[in-house]
Structure formats: C-alpha cells, structure tokens
Amino acid sequence: MGRGTNNVIGDKISLIIIIIIIIIIIIIIMSFKLIIITSARREMCVKAALIKQKEATEEAERKSMSKSVAVANASHEVRTALAGITGLIQMCRTDAIAHSKLNDNLKHMESCTNDLYSLLNSILDASKIEAGKMQVEEEEFDLQELLEDVVDLYYPLGMKKGVDVILDPCDESVEKFRRVRGDRGKLKQVLCNLLYNAIKFTDEGYVTLRVWARKPSPLPPPPSKAEVASSISSMTILKGCFFCDAVAITIGGDEEEGVNNNLVFQRKDGVMEYIFKVVDTGKGIPKEKRKTVFENYAQVKETSEHQLGHGLGLGIAQSLVWLMGGGIGIEDKEIGERGTCFRFNIFLDNIIINNSCCVHALRGKG
C-alpha cells in the first residue's frame, strides 16, 4: 500500500511539473510573438513617419524651387527696368551742367538705383542659398592683393566719416602663403559686407581688417553615418551646397560663440587655414543679440537706428563662410573697449611657387 501510494504521489508531482513546463513554454512563445508583433508595429510606425517626413521634405523642396524660380523671373524683370533707368540717368548726366541742382539730383537717383541693385543681388543670393544652388567656384588668386583691393575700396568711405580703414598683416603669414586656390568672389563678398557694416556703424576711431594663416589643426575621427546624416539634415539652408571631395565632419579649432563648430569638410593636403578679423570702434552689438544678427531680415535696433539696411548681409555672409568650409562669429573685446569684432575662418589650397623653375627659366633666357 505504501509503495502504491508513493507511486501515485510521484505521478501527480511529475504531471504537475510537466503542466508547469508546458505553461512556461506557452508563455515564452506568446511573449516572443508579442515582442515580434510589437517590433513590427514600431518598425511600421517608423517607416510611416519616414515616408511622411520624406514627402514633407520633397514638398518643401518643390515649394522652395517654385519660389526660387519666381524670384529669379521677377529679379530679371526688375533688373531690366533698373538697367533702363540707369541708362537714362547716364544720358541725362551728359547733358546736365556740372554742380547744378539737376546734376545733384541725378547723382542721388544713380545712388538709389545702385542700392536697388545691391538689394536685388542680396535677395538672389539668399534665394540661391536656400535652394541649394550656390556653388563654390575655385580659381587661383593672390590673397594679399585681394585684401589690399578690398581695403582700398572702402578707404574713401571711411575717410568721409573720419574713420581709419586699416589692413593689419599681423605676423606676415599671409604674405608667405598669398598664392591660394578658392572662391575669390565669395570671399570678397564676405569681406566687403563686414567692412561696409563696420564703417556704417562706426562714427569715430578705426576699422581694422586683420588676417593671418596657420596650418589646420588635426581632424578628429570622422563621425558615424547616423551623426553625419543628422547634422546635414539640420542644415537645411545649405542643403545641396556641399562641395569638393568632402564629407561633413567635426571641425577642430577655437570654440567661439556663434561659430559653426559642427560641420566642415574633409581637408586635403596642402590646405592652409586663414583667419580674418574685422574690428571696429563703433556702437557694438549687445551680447544677447549676437546670435540673431546672422538671421535673414534680422537687425539689431540698438545699432541700426537711423541706418538703412535690409538685414540680409550677415546671413548671406554666414552661409558663404559655411560653404567655404569655415565658421563665423562675434568675439568679445577687451573690457572697456567699444565696438565689435567679427571673426571667421576658411580653408584654402596653398599654391607653392617653384622658385627653382623660375631661376632655370631666367637662365635659359639669358
């Protein structure tokens, strides 16, 4: 009897264990299926969100392209009308008596048409940048000569206001690395914009352009594909504008307020970093307003009072600097000093002139 009872109890325990194991297996299978279903749903939701984002991006691009085409067409018509007005003004000036009231009025009219040309060009540049159609046009040029030309261009404007316009060569490094390859026109546009603004908002003192060259700091390891994609997607203003055999990577160098330290381009051998500073003794920009001055159509009331402008210049300058692989921002001046200090950097291919070849060529001629 005892043995029979023990066998029955043992069979019951075995049965219970088997049932528990079966229940656990069923729970595991159901949990696994639930996880798979949940993951599939999440994946479907993510794909749906990506599709919606892609459609929204494509729609925004189509609207941007339509706007760019409309702006281009309108600007062509306006430019044609301005060209006609300019021609009529020049014809009238040939018949006008020097120092007469008519001649003075014609000069004012010509100045107004030039302002309209400038505004039109700024709107076109902003439209190109927004549409991703602004491209870098590389050419070989003399950087030192360009700096001298820009300073000479704005020197008379400064003299009219009693403001000195100075080119500070710093350590003479630009003289050593003056032959470069890059976008001369866009660099000149940035320099002209900064110098013009500095002179416009300075009533006494000086405006100084300081430039020096140095070897670029070593690049950190490239980021992951996800980081690059995230960074590029965040820079909608420059979408499609990246150039040369480069990818977006983190920049080394000084970290300054307003400077784009997140994206630059992979640098090639023989590239030099050129740093530019435009320092003035004008009204200055409040620290809390420094980030907004680079936004399109944004103006600082404290400095733009009684000054004409459309608020596009600095935004375009920032985009052009980014396009050339650098960053731009505003530096703090020494305590007690008035004015503003804009600083930007770009990377240019340095061209080494082989003097030995020149010597051989001269000897051959001799």
Salt bridges, closest charged atoms under 4 A:
GLU43 OE2 - LYS47 NZ 3.48
GLU59 OE1 - ARG62 NH2 2.60
GLU61 OE2 - LYS239 NZ 2.55
GLU110 OE1 - ARG93 NH1 2.46
GLU130 OE2 - LYS67 NZ 2.98
GLU140 OE2 - ARG179 NH2 2.97
GLU140 OE1 - ARG181 NH2 3.85
ASP142 OD2 - ARG178 NE 2.96
ASP149 OD2 - ARG184 NH2 3.84
ASP168 OD2 - ARG210 NE 3.35
GLU175 OE2 - ARG178 NH1 2.67
ASP183 OD2 - LYS186 NZ 2.97
ASP203 OD1 - LYS161 NZ 3.63
ASP254 OD2 - ARG343 NH2 2.95
GLU256 OE2 - ARG343 NE 3.36
GLU273 OE1 - ARG214 NE 2.99
GLU302 OE2 - LYS289 NZ 3.23
GLU305 OE2 - HIS306 NE2 3.35
GLU331 OE1 - LYS277 NZ 2.95
GLU331 OE2 - ARG343 NH1 3.25
ASP332 OD2 - LYS287 NZ 3.36
ASP332 OD1 - ARG290 NH1 2.48
ASP349 OD2 - LYS268 NZ 3.63
